[in-house]
Amino acid sequence: MNVNDVIYSLRNASCICLDVDSTVCTDEGIDVLAEAAGCGQAVMDWTARAMGGKVTFEESFAARLDIIKPTRTLIDGIVAKGPNLTHGVKDFVRQLHEHGKDVYLVSGGIRDLVVPVADELSIPRSNVFANVLFFDESGNYIAFDNTQPTSHTGGKPQVVAHLKKQHNYSSVILIGDGVTDMEAKPPADVFIGFGGNVEREAVVQGSDIFVKSFQELSQLLD
């Protein structure tokens, strides 16, 4: 697929799926959570392994949560600070909406941290696919919902396939920075690699087109 094909697809696709961590946001939400819990480096090491495709996502996600042992209070404190949006993403999403496209956030992150991002970008909460955590009555982490497609390797392709079937989208584009995003094509029709916050060689090589800013995407859309 050449650049002109990608431009045509971006302009004509009815559905755009965006990864969140290190794409829509400058950081990895679970790493921010780990820093607040005082175990940042140990969790960042697991995140790097997961995003590089060196371990299964579910193995990494479970390990990181077991290290952090998040609480509702900890998550609420992070949410109160607001999301760290990547420069240009708000304008890009607004542009997508003006073109009549449906925009989804498809994230291997924690839903409680992703929903505020959706709110900031005027994306309906029903268009958020992310992982749900369970807490006890005291607000301590118990487990994550492993029935959510985004909780395991191959979850993002499953979400895209679900969207295409449910809404009869003829073309779906996924934009993201990680190997788990790249694996969503197929069933995604186009995968745009994003390197504005972190650049992964596998994604550079495996994407239909690789961009380093949302301004580039906005220019392609016009």
N, C-alpha and C positions, 0 to 999 in steps of 0.2 A: 504494500500500500504506500503510495507516494504522498507528498505533502498536499497536493491538490485534492486527492481523495479524502484525506483527513479533514481538510477545510470544508469540502462539500458535505461530509457526514456531520461535522459540528454544526453547520448551518441548518441542516435538514432533520437532524435527529429530534425526536419528540421527548426523549428521556436522557437526562445527564445524571450520572451517579458520581458523587465525590467522596473520596476518602477524607478522613478528618485529621488524624494525628500526622504531623509533619507535612500535611498538604493544605487543608483548609486552615489549620492552626499551625503555628510555628513550632510547637512542642508535641511531645507524646504525653497524653493525659495521664497515663499510668506512671510515667516517670515523674511527672509533677506531683502526683499522689505519693510516690515513694520518697521524694525529697521532703515533703511535708511530714512524712512518717519517720524520717531519719535513716532511711535505708536506700538512698538514691543510687549509689554505684552498683550495688548488687542487682538491683532491678534493671538498671540501664544495660548491664551486660546481657541479661536475658532478652531484653527488647531488641538489642542489636542482633542477637542470634536468630530471633524469630523473624525480623524484617529482612534478614539476609537469606532466609530460607534454610537455615542450618538445623532447626528443630521444628517439630510440628507446632502449629499455633496453640492448640489446646494444652500441650505440655508446657509451653512457655507461659501461657496465661495463668494456668493453675499455679505454677511455681512462683510467679510474681505476686499473685494475690496472697499466697501462703506466707511470703516474706513480709509483705506490707501489713497484712491483717487490718484492712481499712475499716473505719467506723463511719457511721452517718455524719457524725460531727466533723470528722476530717474532710469528708467530701463536701459538706455544706460550706466549710471554710474556703475551699478552693473555688466553688461555684460563686461565692460572694465576691470574689475578686474579678470575675468576668473572664471570658475566653481570650487567648492571645491569637487573634486572627492574623493570617498571612496578608501582607500588603497586597491590595488589589482584589482580594477575593470578594469583598462585599459588592464592589462595582460589577465584577464578573457575574455574580449570582443575580444581581438586579437586572443585568443585561439579558441573562438567560430567561428570566421571568418575563421581561418585556417582549421577548421573542416567542412567548407562549410555551416555553418548554417546562416540563415537569422536572424538578430537581430533588434528588434524594441524597441523604448522607448515609453512607454504608461504611460502618466502622467496626473494627475489632476492639474498640475501646469500650469504656463503661458508659451505659446510657445516661446515667445521672450527670455525667460530664459533657455528653454530646448534645443533649436537649437544649442547654443554654446557648450552644453554638447555633443550632437551628433557629432558635428564637431571635438571635442577633441578626441572622441572615434572612429572616422572614420566610423560612422553610417550615411547612406544617410539621408538627410533631409526629403525625402519622406517616411522614416520609422519612423517619429515622429508623435505621436498622443498626442496633448496637447491643451490647451485652448487659444483661440484667443481673444485679447482685442481690442476694438474699441476706437479711440481717435478723438478729434475734431482737427480743423486746427491749434490750438495753442498747441497741444500735451497733452491735458488734457483727462483723462479717461471719457468715456461716458457709456460704457456697455461692457459685454462680449458676445461672440457668443454662445447663448444657443442651437444652432443646432449641436454643436460639441458633440460627444458622451461622451467625458470625462468631460463635464460640469455638469453632473447630476449623481445621484446614479444609479448604474447599467450600467454605461458607459463603464467600462473596459470589462465586459463580451460581450458587443456589439462590441467592437473593435476586440476582439479575434474571435468572430463568423464571423465577416466581413473578417478577414484575412484567416480563414480556408476556407471560401467559395470562396474568390477571388483567392487564391493561391493553393487551394486543399492540404493544409498541413494535413498530417495524424496525426501529434502530435504537440501540442503547449505547451510549459512550460512557466509559468509566475513566476517571482521572485520579491518579494516585502515585505515591512515591515508593510503594513496597512490592515485594514479590507476590504477596497475597493479592494485591490489586491486579497485577499483571496476569495472574492465573484466572481472572474473571473473564478473559477472552479466550475461547468462547465460554459462555453464550453472548457476552458483550460483543458488539460488532467492531468497536474501535477501543483500543487502550492508549491513552495519552499519559506518558510518564511525566511526573512532576519532580523537578529538582530544585525548587526554590528554597528549600530548607535543608534538605540532605540529598546527596546524589549517590545512588547505588548503581554500580556498574551493570549488574544483571538487568536492571530496569532500563538503563540507557540502551542496552543492546536489544532488549525484548519488546520495547514499546513501538507503536506505529509511528509516533512522533514524540520527541522529548522536549519539554519546555522548562524554563527556569523561573518563570513569573506568570502571574495571572494577567498581567498587562499583555503578554504575548498572546494569550488565549483570547482576550478581549479584541485584539487587533484581528485575529483570525475570524472572529465571529462577525465583524463588521463587513 
